Amino acid sequence: MDSEGNAWRAYDFVENTVCLQQVGCEADFRTVAETLGKFQNQLADYPASTLHETIARFHDTPNRYANFEKALAADALGRAKTIAPEIAFIHAREKDCHVLLDQLAAGEIPLRVTHNDTKINNVLLDEATGKGICVIDLDTVMLGLSAYDFGDSIRTGANDCAEDEPDQSKVHFDLHLYEVFAKGYLSTAGSTMHTAEKKSLAWGAKLMTLECGIRFLTDYLEGDHYFHIAHPNHNLDRARTQFTLVRQMEDIFDQMTAIVCPDNH
């Protein structure tokens, strides 16, 4: 309700459903993947370019990199000197930041209607059967790439650590969970996707994780004004966790690509 007592957004309430806060079992993760894939499939012929960009340049990874460089140059709190390894990590991957948007510009992958917040708790499951019912939290639906939605689900679901885990030895990217999700997603969305787009999903997993880490570190350099923090190094811990996941993905990237595109990796 707004300040005058009027409803400004209303949805039908979906009875007898639950949303999961974390991956409890493989079957649930696959169900979430199938439901998100179905969402993409159902909107495959919608003219995505006509949609309003709800959050401008949200997954524009080169722009996120540029914002990081500005924050680093300003170094408002004098923190840059303490994070040399993290800075070097990002600098070493500048070219990677351009991969997906370069593929889009070249016409190799299509614009899609994307959700842009594909955490598992944004899919409702039937309370009794566990079947996927629908996708919720639609305020970030806009034009984007399938790799964005796929990648964000992998970033948040295919690891068994907290996003702000301070002990990097506990951070683990789970290739098996990645495969579970990929097979579920492609079972419902794959019929609308060509080879290049399927291959881009592996890049989505890596770049959404890298991009998120860049955003955390940028906020750390700027004084933690965007992400809520519980302690002074909170955003730094978050960034390091994302970067550890990226390193682990890079070690098995050929396997990740083969899973989403087994015939043309």
N, C-alpha and C positions, 0 to 999 in steps of 0.2 A: 504494500500500500504506500502511496506517496503522502506528502505532508497534508494534502487536502482530503485524504481518506479514499482516494480512487485507486483501483488496481491498474498498474501500468504494464504488467505482463501476466498472463495466465496460461496454464497448461492443464490438460486433462490429467487427473491423478491416476496412475497406473496401479491398480489393486494387486495385492499378493505378489509383490516383487521385492527383490533385495539388490543392493549394490555392494560389491566387495571392496574392501580397503587395501587388500594385498592379495597376491596370488597364493591361494591355499592349496590348489592341486592343478595338475596339468590339464585336466578336463575343463576346469573353469577358465583357464587361460585360453584354451582353444575356442571355447564358446564365445568369449569376449572377442577374439580375433574374427571368428565367423560373423559375428554381429556387426563389427566395424566394417568388414569386407562387404557385407550386404548393404550397408549404408552407402558405401561408394558405388556399388553396382547399381543400386536403385537410382542414383543420381548421375549415372555415367553419361546420359545424353542431355543433361542440363547445361545450358551455356554458361559455364563457370565465369567467363570473363565479364559477364553482366552483373555479377554480385558486387556489393559494396565491400570494400576492404575494411573490415571492422577494426582491426588494429594494424595500422600502416606498417609495412615492411617487417611484419612479425617474425617470419622465418627467412628474412633476407640475410643470410649468413655473412656475405661480404660486408654488409652495412653494420652488422654486429661487430665484425672485426675492426671496421673503421672507428666505431664508437669506443672500442677498447683502446685503440691507438691514441685517441684523443684523451681518454682518461689517464693513460700512461704518461703522455706528454705533460699533462697538467700536474699529475701526482699530488693532488690537493692535500693529502694527509702524510706525505712522505713515506708511503708504504712500499714503493716500487723496489727499494733496495733490499727488502726482505723476501722478495718473491721472484728472484732471478730465474730459478728453474721453471716456474709456471709461465713466466713471460717468454722464455725460450721455447717452451712447448708450443705455445700459440703461434709464435713467429715461424716455427718450422712447418706449420700446417696452413699457412696463408693460402696457398694454391688450392688446397682441399676445399676451402670455404666457397670457392666459385663453382665447384663441379655441378651441382644440381641446377643452378640458375643458368649456367652455360649450356647445359643439355636442353633446358627449356627454350632458351633463345635460339638454339640451333634447330628447334622443331623435333628433337629426338624423343622428348617425353611431353605429354599433354598437361594442360591445366585441368584441375579437377575441383569439384566441390569438396572442401576438406573441413573437418571438424576442429582441428587444431588444439584439442585438449583431450587426447585419447588415453587418459589414465583409466585403469580398469573400473574405477568407481563411477564412471560416466556411462556405463552400460548396465541396464536393468536386467536381472535374471529372474525367471519364474521361481518363486519360493519353493514350490513343490517339486518341480521337475529339473530345475537348473538350466532350462532352455533360455537362450538369449531372446529377450522381448524387444528392446529398443535402445537407441542411443539417446542420452539426455544432455542437458547443459549446452544448449545450442547457440548461445550468444556469441560464440567465436566462429561459427560457421561462415566461411568465406572462400574465395578462390585460393588455390594452392596446389600442392603436389601430393600425390599418393604417398610419396616417400616421407612427407612430413608426419602424416598420421601414423603410418607404420613405424617410423623411427621413434616417435615419442612414446608409443606403446612399448617398444623394445627397451628404450632408455629406462622407463619406470618399472617394467615388469620382468625383464629377463636378467635380473640380478638379485642377489639375496642379501643386500645390505641396505642400510638407511642412506638416504640421499646426502646426509650430513655426517656420515661415518668418519670420525677423526683418525681411526687406525686403518691405513690403506692396505695393510696385509689382510684385512677382512673383506675387502671389496672383490667381488667375483662376478664376472660376466658369464652367464649360463648359456652355452651354445645349444644345449638340448631344449631349453625353454624357448630360445629364439626359433628353433626348428618347429616346435609345437605351434607357436604363434604364426609363423610363416605359412605353414601348411593349412592352418585354419583360415587365415586371411585370404590366401590364394584360392581356396576351395569355393569362396563366394564372390571374390572380386576378380579372380584371375582371368575369367573369360573375356573381360573388357580390356585386358592389358597386353600390350605387345612386349617383345623380348627386352627392349631397352628400358621400358618402364619397370619390368620385373627386376632387372639388374639394379636399377636405381634404388630399390628398397634397401639393399645392403648399405648403400651410401647414406640413405636416410637415417638408418640406425646410428651410423658413425657420426654424421654431421649434426643431428639433433642433440646428440650427447656432447659433442664438441661445442656446439653453439650455446648450450645451456651452461657449460663450464665457463665459456667466455663471458657470458652475461653475469655469472656469479662473481668472477674476478673483476670485471668492470665495476660492478657495484661496490666491491671491496675497496677498489682504488678511489672511488668517488665518495666514500663515506657511508655506505650501507643505507642508502635512502630509498631503494626500491624494494628489495626483499626484506621481510621482517627477520631480525636476528635475535638470538637468545644470549649471545656472548660475542666479544669483539672479533674472533676469528671464524665466526659461523659461515660467512660467505666464502672464506678461504678454504675451509674444510669441504664445503659443497663443491667448489671448483676442483679441488684435488680429487675428489671421488669421481667426478665426471671424467677427468683426464686419465685416471687409472682405468676406467672402463674403456675409454678410447684406445689406450695402449693395448689392452687385452683384445679388443676387436681387431686391431691392426695385425696382431699376431695370427689371427685365424680368418682374415678377411676373405681369402679365396674360398674357404669352406662356407662362409656366410653367403657369398655370391652364388656358389653352387647350389645351395639350399633353395634360394628364391628363383634361380634360373638354371636348373640342372643340365639343360641341353646346350646352353650357350654361354658358359662362364669363362 
